[in-house]
């Protein structure tokens, strides 16, 4: 039996547990929590290019939203009136 098939079989068994049976779910959870090593998400070392791009993103974050007007529909209407004249 391969590791993938054992994992799939284990998940199928866990899915068969009644959601209302909290004591059994708690036992399974405690077993998994104590026996399965959790991989800690360690921050990878970034390359100089990645650091440069990340700094650029931080610098420009929100730059485009800050320059937009509050009422773009009104601005569009005023532009259309200026360009094509008064509508009847």
Buried (B, 14 or more C-beta within 10 A) or exposed (E): EEEEEEEEEEEEEEEEEEEEEEEEBEEBEEEEEEEEEEEEEEEEEEEEEEEEEEEEEEEEEEEEEEEEEEEEEEEEEEEEEEEEEEEE
